[in-house]
Amino acid sequence: MSPAPDAEKLPLLIVVLGTCDTKLQELLHLRNQILLYAEAATVLLVDVGRDAVTDPAISISQKDLLKRYPPSANPDLSTISQNRLTEIMADCATAYLQGLHSEKSIHAVVSLGGSSGTSLTSAAMRRALPFLMPKLIVSTVASGDTAPYVGETDITLMYSIVDIAGSNHILNAVLDNAAGAIVGMARAYQRRLTSSKADEAGEKKKKKRIGITMFGVTTPGVDAIRHHLTSTHNDYEIYVFHATGHGGRAMERLISSNALDAIIDLTTTEIADEIVGGVMSAGPHRLEAAAKAGIPQVISLGACDIVNFGPRPTVPAKFLDGGRNVYEHNASVTVVRTNEEDCRRIGAFIAEKLVEFAKRPELVEVVIPVGGLSVLSVKGGVYEDGRADEALFAAVEEGLRGSRVEVVRVEGGVNEEGFATGVAERLVRLVEKQEGG
């Protein structure tokens, strides 16, 4: 990355989102603290509340938002449900941020709120803003299940300790920390933007961005792939995604944003969770992004032998009482072995997605690890089940027959070095094939 001008001397544009009808005092304090740490910054306070508020510090009022982005049916905001209000104002905030981002450089977005405010502003951030742009929410619900707010994005949550209601020493200190944090993140982001533009001006050669999916039980294989690619191709940059549901969605989002050039989808376990009902599904659209993008990809069946749950008491009774092979991976994670029927459905899912969405099937290969889908299902392992594995392999092969997607069985297990390096070299050949037209 090329040297960037002194970030301290460049103006920042920071957006503050919030419900001014209920949190004006706190939003003004946050705004003022941001200006204290970055005097030359432009801070836009955007009101996304139910009731219109007038204050000279508000840059975009609630009325402005509704006028620019009027909701369908023009409902009376004073009488609709909180859920519907959140949807409407989140849509308005999303449209505003998207427009502002396309017109000029936003360096950061920050918000504060309770559960409704966090739901509203996080939805706008998730939809409108790209990865790596700083997004921070001071929230009363930051300590707990944050998946509905963060999803697969890089939103940062800061717990407010006390409720966001009025002025007191603790809350003011939290908001002071938030102001310092968002200014620091904005300056770092601004520096990267400036350096990136300098690199583009100098036509600096970009590295190939390679995504790889990994799970604990496929880590040896991924490590071998990483080592092979980085030691033999210094123009490759590797991004590893933990296949916990959010990891798969994050990878697919990056692919859709043209932020990845090729994929080794070694660990497709999220599909098993989607099919069987585990807690680490990446949703029904897994595998679609890379196929639609037409980028080189090598797909394998890593960890399709397991379905993930939390501690053992959270595992549904139908698995515990139904003769299924249940294994406690650790105190927080219990896994269930996929059976023959599960595996047939997983294989069919993979094949159907590639048949329907592969834009360039000649750049897609599926490599089947006959010697084991994970460290658990190797010969002698607790999840060794040849009949279930064969059901998976056959479903993939049958579903992709005649599709122009190459399917190959390899005798090694997914974590064996020979299998891993072979997968890596297959991707290299696909990348070279793409470059050669």
Secondary structure in CASP SS format (residue, H / E / C, confidence):
PFRMAT SS
TARGET T0000
AUTHOR 0000-0000-0000
METHOD secondary structure of the structure
MODEL  1
M C 1.00
S C 1.00
P C 1.00
A C 1.00
P C 1.00
D C 1.00
A H 1.00
E H 1.00
K H 1.00
L C 1.00
P C 1.00
L C 1.00
L E 1.00
I E 1.00
V E 1.00
V E 1.00
L E 1.00
G E 1.00
T C 1.00
C H 1.00
D H 1.00
T H 1.00
K H 1.00
L H 1.00
Q H 1.00
E H 1.00
L H 1.00
L H 1.00
H H 1.00
L H 1.00
R H 1.00
N H 1.00
Q H 1.00
I H 1.00
L H 1.00
L H 1.00
Y H 1.00
A C 1.00
E C 1.00
A C 1.00
A C 1.00
T E 1.00
V E 1.00
L E 1.00
L E 1.00
V E 1.00
D E 1.00
V C 1.00
G C 1.00
R C 1.00
D C 1.00
A C 1.00
V C 1.00
T C 1.00
D C 1.00
P C 1.00
A C 1.00
I C 1.00
S C 1.00
I E 1.00
S C 1.00
Q H 1.00
K H 1.00
D H 1.00
L H 1.00
L H 1.00
K H 1.00
R H 1.00
Y C 1.00
P C 1.00
P C 1.00
S C 1.00
A C 1.00
N C 1.00
P C 1.00
D C 1.00
L C 1.00
S C 1.00
T C 1.00
I C 1.00
S C 1.00
Q H 1.00
N H 1.00
R H 1.00
L H 1.00
T H 1.00
E H 1.00
I H 1.00
M H 1.00
A H 1.00
D H 1.00
C H 1.00
A H 1.00
T H 1.00
A H 1.00
Y H 1.00
L H 1.00
Q H 1.00
G H 1.00
L H 1.00
H H 1.00
S H 1.00
E H 1.00
K C 1.00
S C 1.00
I C 1.00
H C 1.00
A E 1.00
V E 1.00
V E 1.00
S E 1.00
L E 1.00
G E 1.00
G C 1.00
S H 1.00
S H 1.00
G H 1.00
T H 1.00
S H 1.00
L H 1.00
T H 1.00
S H 1.00
A H 1.00
A H 1.00
M H 1.00
R H 1.00
R H 1.00
A H 1.00
L C 1.00
P C 1.00
F C 1.00
L C 1.00
M C 1.00
P C 1.00
K E 1.00
L E 1.00
I E 1.00
V E 1.00
S E 1.00
T C 1.00
V C 1.00
A C 1.00
S C 1.00
G C 1.00
D C 1.00
T C 1.00
A H 1.00
P H 1.00
Y H 1.00
V H 1.00
G C 1.00
E C 1.00
T C 1.00
D C 1.00
I C 1.00
T E 1.00
L E 1.00
M E 1.00
Y E 1.00
S C 1.00
I C 1.00
V C 1.00
D C 1.00
I C 1.00
A C 1.00
G C 1.00
S C 1.00
N C 1.00
H H 1.00
I H 1.00
L H 1.00
N H 1.00
A H 1.00
V H 1.00
L H 1.00
D H 1.00
N H 1.00
A H 1.00
A H 1.00
G H 1.00
A H 1.00
I H 1.00
V H 1.00
G H 1.00
M H 1.00
A H 1.00
R H 1.00
A H 1.00
Y H 1.00
Q H 1.00
R H 1.00
R H 1.00
L H 1.00
T H 1.00
S H 1.00
S H 1.00
K H 1.00
A H 1.00
D H 1.00
E H 1.00
A H 1.00
G C 1.00
E C 1.00
K C 1.00
K C 1.00
K C 1.00
K C 1.00
K E 1.00
R E 1.00
I E 1.00
G E 1.00
I E 1.00
T E 1.00
M E 1.00
F C 1.00
G H 1.00
V H 1.00
T H 1.00
T H 1.00
P H 1.00
G H 1.00
V H 1.00
D H 1.00
A H 1.00
I H 1.00
R H 1.00
H H 1.00
H H 1.00
L H 1.00
T H 1.00
S H 1.00
T H 1.00
H C 1.00
N C 1.00
D C 1.00
Y E 1.00
E E 1.00
I E 1.00
Y E 1.00
V E 1.00
F E 1.00
H E 1.00
A C 1.00
T C 1.00
G C 1.00
H H 1.00
G H 1.00
G H 1.00
R H 1.00
A H 1.00
M H 1.00
E H 1.00
R H 1.00
L H 1.00
I H 1.00
S H 1.00
S C 1.00
N C 1.00
A C 1.00
L C 1.00
D C 1.00
A E 1.00
I E 1.00
I E 1.00
D E 1.00
L E 1.00
T E 1.00
T C 1.00
T H 1.00
E H 1.00
I H 1.00
A H 1.00
D H 1.00
E H 1.00
I H 1.00
V H 1.00
G C 1.00
G C 1.00
V C 1.00
M C 1.00
S C 1.00
A C 1.00
G C 1.00
P C 1.00
H C 1.00
R C 1.00
L C 1.00
E H 1.00
A H 1.00
A H 1.00
A H 1.00
K H 1.00
A H 1.00
G C 1.00
I C 1.00
P C 1.00
Q E 1.00
V E 1.00
I E 1.00
S E 1.00
L E 1.00
G E 1.00
A C 1.00
C C 1.00
D C 1.00
I E 1.00
V E 1.00
N E 1.00
F E 1.00
G C 1.00
P C 1.00
R H 1.00
P H 1.00
T H 1.00
V C 1.00
P C 1.00
A H 1.00
K H 1.00
F H 1.00
L H 1.00
D C 1.00
G C 1.00
G C 1.00
R C 1.00
N C 1.00
V E 1.00
Y E 1.00
E E 1.00
H C 1.00
N C 1.00
A C 1.00
S C 1.00
V C 1.00
T E 1.00
V E 1.00
V E 1.00
R E 1.00
T C 1.00
N C 1.00
E H 1.00
E H 1.00
D H 1.00
C H 1.00
R H 1.00
R H 1.00
I H 1.00
G H 1.00
A H 1.00
F H 1.00
I H 1.00
A H 1.00
E H 1.00
K H 1.00
L H 1.00
V H 1.00
E H 1.00
F H 1.00
A C 1.00
K C 1.00
R C 1.00
P H 1.00
E H 1.00
L H 1.00
V E 1.00
E E 1.00
V E 1.00
V E 1.00
I E 1.00
P E 1.00
V C 1.00
G C 1.00
G C 1.00
L C 1.00
S C 1.00
V C 1.00
L C 1.00
S C 1.00
V C 1.00
K C 1.00
G C 1.00
G C 1.00
V C 1.00
Y C 1.00
E C 1.00
D C 1.00
G H 1.00
R H 1.00
A H 1.00
D H 1.00
E H 1.00
A H 1.00
L H 1.00
F H 1.00
A H 1.00
A H 1.00
V H 1.00
E H 1.00
E H 1.00
G H 1.00
L H 1.00
R C 1.00
G C 1.00
S C 1.00
R C 1.00
V C 1.00
E E 1.00
V E 1.00
V E 1.00
R E 1.00
V E 1.00
E C 1.00
G C 1.00
G C 1.00
V C 1.00
N C 1.00
E C 1.00
E H 1.00
G H 1.00
F H 1.00
A H 1.00
T H 1.00
G H 1.00
V H 1.00
A H 1.00
E H 1.00
R H 1.00
L H 1.00
V H 1.00
R H 1.00
L H 1.00
V H 1.00
E H 1.00
K H 1.00
Q H 1.00
E H 1.00
G C 1.00
G C 1.00
END
